[in-house]
Amino acid sequence: MLNLVDRLSNPGHAEFVNRTQATRTDGRATAAIRPARPEDLAALGDFFAGLSVESRYLRFFAPVTPAYGLLHLLSGGPANVDAIVAVADGVIVGHAMAADGPEDHGDPCGARVTDVGVVVADAWQRRGVGAALMRTLVTRAQARGVTALAMDVLPGNRAVLAMIIGHWPDAAIDRSPDGLDIRIPLPPLPLYQPRRPQPRRPQPRLASEQVRPLVTLGR
């Protein structure tokens, strides 16, 4: 029987035949995750332009290269957008963002929802970068009081579907004319409780540590 990823996926799109794949440089290389900054606009433009047609299609539902207006959004310019990047050797190799919905008229059930998206450079895919970006994005969203994630995913995006199902097997997945609508409930972050100092127990002196007088007393 096919698993859920296979049932939801349809990799037979004609757009996926011609794919440009960069050569991996060092399998031991690691990427650091940090918030995106306004000065990352040029580097983000290079990052998205360097993605294969397939990767851009899966991320934006079209093989587009973001222009300035979209790059401003992707860099976390608007107040309701949280954007993070994965960087290796000074080069952006992954990007993720969360756009928080309005608190006053958002979800009908009262949940605070944020729409998320993630993409990784072709040479860095299937190396855990996407999962690390998602974990960081989720932790930051929980700190803001977000209680649910929303994602729009194309059925052919097998890597993202596998990551979602692996981390959140109870995610709600519905079909839409454009793809798959995914809803993931988030538990609240546990409140920090400082550790109470433990009382110090008196330690018995060893025989060799007994205090002796410095001067021998006379009779």
N, C-alpha and C positions, 0 to 999 in steps of 0.2 A: 504494500500500500504506500502511495506517495505521502511524504511528510508535508507539513503545512507550507514550507517554503516552496516546494515543488508545485503544490496545488495553486499557490498564488502567483507563481512566476511564469513568465512567458518570454524566454530569451530569443524568440525567433524573429525579432524586429530586423528589418533590412538595414536600419541605421547602425546596427551593431556589428556589421560585417567588417568594415574597414576601421581598424583601431590602431592608434599610434601609442605604442607602449615605450616609455623611457627605460633605459637600462639601469638596474639597481647598481649602486656603487659599493656600499659596504653593508653586509647583512647585520653587522653588529652596531651600526649607527643608531642613535637614539634621538628622539625628538622631545623638546621641552614645550609645555603648554603654558600660555600666558594670555592675558586679555589683549584684544586688538586695540590699536591706537590710531589716532588720526594720521600720524605720519606713516602708517602702513599702507596708505592708499596706492602708492606706486607699486609696492611689493605685492599687494593683493591683486592688482591688475596683471602683473607678470604671472602670478600663481594661477589665476583663472584662465589666462590666455594659454598657459602651458598645459592645461588639462586636455585629454583626448576629447574628441567629439562625443564619445559615449558617456564619459564622466560628466561633461557639461549638460548633456541631454538628461541624464538621470537626476542631476541636481536641480536644474531649472525647467525641466519638462520641454526643453528646446535647446538646440546646440548653440546657445548665445554666448557671447563674450561680454561680461558686464561693462557698461560705460560708467561715467563719473557718478551719475545719480544713484545707480544700484551699488556701486562701490562704497559710496557714502553710507548707505544702509548696512552693507555687509561689514563695514568697519566699526559698527556700533554707534554711528552718529546720532540717530534719534534716541531720546531718553528712554524709550520703552524697549530698546534692543540691547541685548547682551551678546557680544561677539568675542570669540576666543580663537587663537591660532596655535598650531603646532609648528615649531621652528627647529630646524636641524642645520647646524653649521651656518647660521645666519640667514637661512632661506626658509620661507613659509612652505610647509609640506602638507598642511591640513587646515581646515576652517570649519567652524561651527557657530551657529547663532541661534538665539531664542528671542522671539518677539512677543512680549507680554500683551495679552488682551486687556481691554478696559475693565477696571474693577467694578464699575457701577452697573454696566449692562452687558456683561460677558456671558458666561455659561448659565443656562436656565436652571441648573441644579445648584448654582452658587459657588461652583469651583472656580479657582483662579487658574486660568489656562494660558500656556505659552506655546507658540508655534515654533518648532525647531527644525533645523536643517543642517546637514553635515556633508562634507566632501573631502576626499583625501587625494593627494597627487598620485598619479597612476603607479609610479615606482614605489610608493609607500603603502599601497593597498594590501590588505590581508596581513598586516604586521602589527595590528592592535592599536594603530593610531586613531582610527575612527571610534573604537570603543573607549579609549582614554579621553577623547574629546567629549563624548557623550556623558561619561561619568562626571567630568568636570562641569559640564553644562548643567547636569541635573543637580549637582550639589549646590551650585550657585543659584539655581532656580528655587530650590527648597529654602535656601537662606532668605529669599525674597518673599516667601510665603506662597509660592506657586504650588498647586495641588494636583495638576494634571498636565501632561504633555500632549500636544497634537502634532501629527506629522502627515504630510501628503507624500506618498511614495508610489513610484511607478511599479507595476507588477514585475517588470524585468530587473528591478534592482535587488538581485538576490542577496548581495552582501549585506545591505542594510536590513532586509527582511530577516536574514539569519541572525544578525546582531540583536534586533528587537525581540525576536522570539526566544533567543537564548537568554537575554537579560530579563525580559518581562513576558513570561509565557501566558499571563492572563490579560495581555493587551487586547483591547477591542478593535477588530479590523472589519471595516465595511467597504464595500465597493462603491465607487462613484464613476461618473462618466470619464473623469480624467485619470483615475488610478485607484489607489487605496487610501482611505481615510483611517488613520490609526490614532487611538486614544489610549494613553497610559496613565493610570492613577499613580500619584506619588504620595508616599507616607510623609508626614512631617518629620523634620529633623529632630532627634532627641535633644531635649534641653540639657545644657551643660550643667553638671552638678560637681562643684569642686570637692575634691577628696578631703574628708575630715582627717586632721592630723591624728595619728595613732599614738596613744600614750607609750612613753618609753619604759620598757621594763628594766628594772635594775639587773645589772649583770654581776654574777658572783665573781669575786676576785680569785684568781689562781694563787696557789701557794707562793709561786715565785714573784707575784706582784704585791705581796703584803708590804705595807709601809713599815720600814724599820727606822729607829732613831739614828740620826747622823753621828751622835757622840754617845759612847757607852757611859752610862751614869755610874758614878762611884758608889761605894758603900755608904 
